[in-house]
Amino acid sequence: MLTKIKRENLIIIYKLLNDTLFIGLVFFLLALIGEGLLPGIITFHIGFSKIITVVFFNLAAVYLLANQLGIKADNDQTNKKTAYLLLFIVLLLVFNSLLKANIFFSLFILLVVVLIGIFIYKVIFEEN
């Protein structure tokens, strides 16, 4: 079916799917923050499973369309500002989930999460 559509139209569809994937991921991040601040507000109305399913199918469509068009992702560029922002948000969510616990225990768990994250980063992005 994709072979009958013009290449220009497929590229437009690919770009629109990328935009909707970005919007879906931002919505998922905002839903996580909203759920962290007001527990039950997102899971009662929408549910994370529906959001994850939509993002997954969108990601699969982007992947299949990229393979059809022969588009390869550029892995050389990393946006450090975005990575720091996401790391800060993740740390806030982890700390927020431990608010009712002892403050020293919460800080210890936060430190463990940071150390595990650094270790995983070094293992994944280490160049041999």
HELIX and SHEET records of a PDB file:
HELIX    1   1 LEU A    2  LYS A    4  5                                   3    
HELIX    2   2 ARG A    7  LEU A   37  1                                  31    
HELIX    3   3 ILE A   41  HIS A   45  1                                   5    
HELIX    4   4 PHE A   48  LEU A   69  1                                  22    
HELIX    5   5 LYS A   80  SER A   97  1                                  18    
HELIX    6   6 ILE A  103  PHE A  125  1                                  23    
END                                                                             
